[in-house]
C-alpha cells in the first residue's frame, strides 16, 4: 500500500529528527566541539518540517483524495513525494556542514517549489472531484498557507543576499514562516482530517463550513500574535486580539460538536488511535489559549523575551499537536499496527512530551526571576532520550519468534 510506505519513510525521518534533538541537547549540557550548534539546529528544524511533517501530511492528503477520486493518485504525486524526500535529506546533510550556504539554500529553495507544485496539484484534483466536501476547503487552505509561508523564507534569503539583515525584520520573517507552517499548513490539514469524519453527518455540513471560515479568516491576522513585540498601531492590535478570540470561539464551537460525538469518533478511529488524537486535540486547545493569553502586553513581553518559553510553545505545536495527531491517524489507517509494542512506544513518547513541556516551563519561569535551576540541561537531555526511545520502539519491526516444540508439537509463530 503506497500510503503505508510513505508514512513509514516519514516515521524513520521522525526518528532521525529525535536523534538530532538528543545531540543538540547533549551539546548544550556537555561539549561537542566539532559540531556547530546553530548549523545543526537549522538542519534539525528544516528536516523536521520537510522530512517528517510535510512528507506525512502530503501522503495523508493524497490518500484521501484518492478515495474521493476513485483512483490511485500516488502514481501522479510520486515524483513530488520523492522530490520532497531528496530536498529534506539535502537540507539535513548540508545545513550542519555549511549553515546557510550554496547547497543548503538550493535544497531549501527546491523544497519550497515542491510545496507550490503540490498546492497546484491538489487544487486541480479537488476541482475534478464530483463530490463537494468541507474537507476540501481545509486541504486547499492548508496548501495555500503552506505556499504563503515561503515568503518568510525568501525574505530571509533577500536580507542575506543584500546584507540588509536587521534583528526585527529577521525575526518577523522567521515567525512568518513558522506561523503559516504551524497554524496554516499543519493545523488546517489536521483539522480537515478530523472534521472529515463528522462531515458524514449531513446536518453538520453548514456548521463545519462556518468553523472553517472562522479559522481561515483569522489565520492571516493571527500572524501578528507572533510579532506583538514589534511596534504596531492600535487598530492593528485590535485586529490581532479579534483573530485570537475568533480562533478560540471557532474551537469552542467545534468542541460543542466533537464532545457529543465522541462515541461516534471513538468508533471511527478505534480505541487507541482515538486516545492518541485526544492528546493532540488537548494540546491544540492549550495552544489556542496560550495564543489568546499572549495578547496581554505584559505576558507577550515575557513570552517572547525568554527562549525556553518560545521553544516550549514550538515543541507543543510540533510534537504535542502535529506529531501526535499524525501518529494517531496513522494507526487509524493501518500504517502503524495497534500492537503492544507500539502502544508502549507511543506512551513513552507522550510522557516525554509532557516532561519536556513542564521542564521548559520551569526553566522559562526561573529565567524570569534570574534563577538557575540545577541540572536543568541534563534533565532536558534525559527527556530527549526518553522521546527518542519511544520513537525507536515504534520504528522497530514487530518481534518474530521461531517455532519451538511444546508438548510434542511446534508452537505457532
N, C-alpha and C positions, 0 to 999 in steps of 0.2 A: 504494500500500500504506500503510495507516494507521500501522503501526509505523515505517516509514521516515520518514514525515512528522513524527511526534512526536519521533523521535530526532534528526532534522536540526534541529528547533527547539531541542532540548537542546544540540546542538553549537554553535549560534550563541550560546546563553546561556553556554556554557563559554568561548567566545572573549571575551565581554564580561567574564566573571569574570577572565580573564587580563589583559585590558586595564586593568581597575581595579587589579589587582595591580601592574602596571607603574607606574601613577600613585602608588600607595601607597609603592612603593619609591623612586620619584623624589622624593617629598616628604620622605622620611627622609634621602636623600643630599643634596638641594638644598633649594629653598624654593618652596612654592606657598601663599602667604599666604591666598588666597581659598578654600582647601579646609580643612575641619575633618577632621583625620586620623582621629579617633575615630569621627565620624559616618560617614565614607566607609568605614571598616573594618567597621562594623555593616552597611552596605548590601552590601558585598562578601561578607561571610560569610553573611548571610541569603539573598542571591541565589544563592550557590554551592550552598547546601544545597537550596533550594526550586527555583530555576530550572534548575539543572544536574542534580544527583544525583537528587533526588526525582522530577523530571519523567522522567528517563531510566529509573529503576527502575520507576516506575509503568507506563510503556509496555511494558517488558520483561515484567513480571508479567502484564499484561493479554494480551499476545500469547501467552504460554504457556498461560494459562487458556483462551484462545480455541481453541487446538489441542485441549485435553482436553475442552472442552465441545462442540466441533464447530460453533461459531457465532462470528460476529464480535462480540466483546464491546466493541470500541472504540466502537460506537454507544451502548452503555449507559453507558460511562465517559466519553464525550466531554465532558460538562458538568464533570466533576471535573478532567479534564486542562486544559480552558480556565480553570476557576476557579483552578487552581494556577498557571498562567502569569500570570494577571491579578494574583494576590497577589504573585507573585515580582517582577513589574515594579513593582507598587505599592511594595514594600519597597525595591527598587533606587532608585527616584526619591525616596521620602520620607525614608529614613534619612540620606542625605548632606545633606539640607536642614535637617532638624529634629532629628536624632538620635531618641531615644525621645520621640515626640510623638503627637498625636492620630491622624494618618494612618498613621504607621509602625506604631503599636500596633494600629490597626484591621486593616491588611493582614496583619500577622504573626499576629494572633488568627484571622483568617479562614483563613489557611494551616493553622493547627492543626486547625480544624474540617474542612478538606478531608481531612486525614490520618485523622480519625475516620470520616468517611463512606467513605473508601477502605478502611479496615480492615473496616468492616461489609460493604461490597460484596464484597470478595474472600472474606471468611469465608462469605457466603451462596453465592457461586458455587462455591467449593471444596466445600461441603457438597452442592451439587446435582450434582457430578461423580460419575459412576458409578465410575470408577477410583479406587483408593486408592494414593496415591503418597507417598513420604517427602518429596518436594519440596514438597508442600502444607503439611507441618508447618513447613518452613523459611519459606514465604511467610506463613503465619499468625503465626508468632512474630515475623517481621520487622515485620508491620503492628502487632502489639501493642506491641512495643518502640518503634516509631516514635510511636505514640499516647502511650505512657508517658513519652516524653521531654518531652512538653508540660508535665508537672508542673514541670519546671525553669523553663520559660518563664513559667508562671503564678505561680510563686513569686517570680520577679524582679518581675513586674508588681505583685504584692501588696506587696512590700517598698517599691517605688517609690511606690505609691498611699498607703501608710500611713506613709511616711517613716521606716521602721524598718531602713534599709539598714545592714548590718554586713558588714565585709570577708569574714569567714569564711563567712557564710551566702550572701553574693553569689557567691563562688567555688564554693561547694557546689552552688548552683542552676545556675550556668553549666556546671560539669562534669557535672552530672546530665543536662542536655540533650545535651551533646556525647557523653557515654558511650552513651546509648541511641540516639542517631543513628548514631554511628560503629560501635559494637560490637553494636548491635541491628539497626536498620533497614537500614543499609548492608551490614554483614557477613553477616547471615542471608539477605538476598536474593541476594547474590553466591554464597555457598556453596550455596544452593538451586539456582541456575542451573548451577553446576559439577557438583554431585553428581547432578543430574537425568540427565546423560549416563551416569554409572556405574550408575544405577538400572536401566538396560536389562538389566543382568546380574542376574537374579532372586536368585542366590545371595548377592548383596551387600546385599540389602534390609535384613536384620536388623542387619548391621554398620553400615550407613549410618544407621539409626534410632538406634542406640546412640551414634554420634558426635554426632548431632543432640542427643540428650538431655544429653550431657556439656556441650556448648556452651550449651544452653538453661538448664540448672540453674546454670551458672557465671556467666551474664550478669549477673544481679541483684547478687550479692555482689561481682562484679568491678568494680562502680561504685566501690567504696571504694579501688580501686587509684588512682583519680583524687583521692582525698581522704585519703591517708595523712599529709598534713601536719596534719590535724585530730587532736585527742586522742581516740583510740578505745581501748576496753578490750582486754585481751589476747586474750580469746576471739574478739572480732570480727576482730582482726588475723590470728588463726589461720585463720578462715573465708576471709579475703581471700587469704591465701597458698594455701590449698587451691583456691580458684577459679582463681588464676593457673596453678597446676600442672595442674588439670583441663583448662584450655584448651590448654595445651601438649601434654598427653597425648592429647587428642582430635585435635589436628592431626598429631601423630606417627602415631597410629592411621590417620588419613586418608591420610598420606603412604605408609603401607605398602600402601595400595590404589592411590593415584594413580601412584606410581613404576612398579610393574609394568605398569600400564595406560596408560603414556604413549604407546605406539604407537597404541593404540585412541583415546585422546583427541586425538592429533595428526591422526588420520584424521577424527575427528568435527568438530574445529574448523578444519581446514585449516591449512596451513603457517604463514602469517604471524599469523593471529589466535591460534594456539596459542603462538607466541613472545611476543606481547604479554601474553597472560594468564599466561604463565610468569613474566614480570617481576612481575606483580601478586601472584602467589602467593608469590614470593620476598620481596616487600615485606611480605606478610601474616605470613610466618614471622618476619621481623625484628621486626615489631610485637609479636607474642606473646612473643618473647624479651625485648624491652625492658620489657614489662609485668611479666614474671616478675622481671627484674632490679630493677624499681622497688620490689619488696617488701623489698629490703635497705635498712634505715633510712638509712644514710649516702648511698646512691645516690638514694633518694627525696628527701631534703632538697636534694641538688644539682640534681636534675632539675626540681623544682618551683620552685627558687629563681632560675633563670636563664631569662629569656624566650626566647632563641634556641633552647634545647633544647625547650621546650614547643611553639614554633612549628614546629620541625623535626619533632617527633612528629606534630603535627596535619596537616602537609603530607604526611608519609609515608603517613598513612592516607587522606587525601582525594585526593591525587594518585597516589601510588605504588600503593596498593591499589585504591581505588574507581574512580578515573578510568581507569586503565589497563585494569582488567577490563571496564568498560563499553565502552571503545574496541575492545578485542579481541573482545568478544562482539558488538558492532555490526557488525564486519567479518564475523563468522561468519554473522549473519542477513542480510547484504547491505545494511545501512543505510549502510555505508561500503564503497566499492569497494576491492578489493585492487590498487590501481594504484601505479605507481612514485612518483607524486606523494604519495599518502597514506602510503606506506612511509617516504619521506623525512621528511614532516611528523611522523610518529609517532616515528621515531628521534631527530629533533631534540628533540621534547618529552621523550622518555625521558632523553636526555642532559641536558636542562635540569633534570629532577627530580633526577638523581644529583648534578649540580653543586650544586644548591640544598641538598640534604641534607648534603653534605660541607662546604659553606661555613658553614651554620648550626651544624654540629657544631664546626667550628674556632672560630667566634665564641663559642659557648657555653663551650667548654673554656678559651678565652683569658679570658673574663669571670671564670671561677672563680679565675684567677690575677691578676685585675685588670690584664690585658694588653690594650692596644688594638691591634687588627690594622689596619694602614693600608689605606685604600681598601676596607674590607670592605663598606660600604653601597653604594659604586659597583659593586662586584663583584656584589652581590645584585641590583642594578638591571639589570645586563647579563644576568644569568641569567634574570631575569623576562622580559626582551626575547627571550631565546632560546626560552623556553617559549611565549610569545605567538606568535613566528614559526612554530613548529611547528604550533600550532593554527590559525593563519591559513592555512597551506598546506593543511591538512585541509579547511578550510571553503571554500576557493576552488573554483569549479566546474571540471570537467575541461576541459583545453585542447582547443579545436577548431580545426582548420586548414582553410582554404578549399582547394578543389581547384586544383592548378596543373598546367600542361601539362608532361609529361615524355615525351620521345621521341614527340611527336605525340599522346599520349593523356593524359587527365587522371589525376592521382594520386588514389587513393581517400582519402576523409576518415578 
